[in-house]
Amino acid sequence: MDTAEIKGIIRDIITEIAEDMDVDAEKITDSAHFVEDMELDSMALLEVLASMEKKFSVSIPESEFPNLISVDSCTETVEKYLAEKG
């Protein structure tokens, strides 16, 4: 799976969660900050993490949680754990 595919899947996850929270679609960009730009709350961020773990069959430790702030940062994190998984 390449970076573009991973990013597309993560963007879909974020879009679905953001729509549930009535976030304007125009706010959803690869570099938009989940909390500051999209106003996602901590429960939404946990849903993002859980969805990524399930979708990519990886385990992302809680220590990574503060780094998951945008589609771009989530993509990098998933790529890291997919590479470790082999």
N, C-alpha and C positions, 0 to 999 in steps of 0.2 A: 504494500500500500504506500503510495507516494504522499508527499506533503499536501498537494492540492486535494487529494481524496480525503485525507484526515481533516484538513481545514473545512472542507465542504460538509462533512458529517458533523463536526463541532458547531459550525454555523447553523446547521439545521436544528441541533439540540438547543442552542441559545435562542434561536428564533421561536421555537415552540414554547419554551419557558417564558420568554419575554412577552409573547402574545397573551399567555395566560395572565400576565401581570399588567396588561394594557400598555406596554411600552410601544412607542411609535416605531414603526419598521425602519424609518430613516436613521434612527439612533443606533441601529445594529450594523456595525462595521467591524472589520477585522481588528482594528486598533482601539475601538471604543472600550472604555473602562466599564466593567460590569456595574460597579456601585456608583461611581461618580457620573457617568454618562447615561447609563441605562436605568439607574436607580433600582437595581436588583437587590433583594434583601438576602440575609444569611441563609434562609431556608432555600431560596432559589439557587444560591451558590452550591449548597449541599446537593441539590437535585442535579445541577450541572456535573458535579464530581461523580455522583453515583451513575448518572447516565453515561458518562465517558468510560468509566470503569467497565460497565456492562457491555457497551457497544464495541469496545476495543479489547475486551478480555484481559485487562491489565489491573494491577493493584497499585493505586497511587497513595503513598503515605500522607498522613495528615500534615506532615512537615512541609509538603508542597502546597498546601491550601492557600497560604498568603501569596503565592506566585501566580495563582490562577485568576488573573484580573482582566483578561481579554481573550478574544478568539485566537490571536497570535500566540499569547503565552500558553494557552491550553494546548495548542497544536505542538509547540515545542516540548511541553511536558509529556504529552502522549507519545511523541516520537521517541523521546528518551526512554520511556518505559517499554515501548514496543521493541526497541533495540536491545534493551537488557533482557527482555523475554526471549529474544532470538527468533 
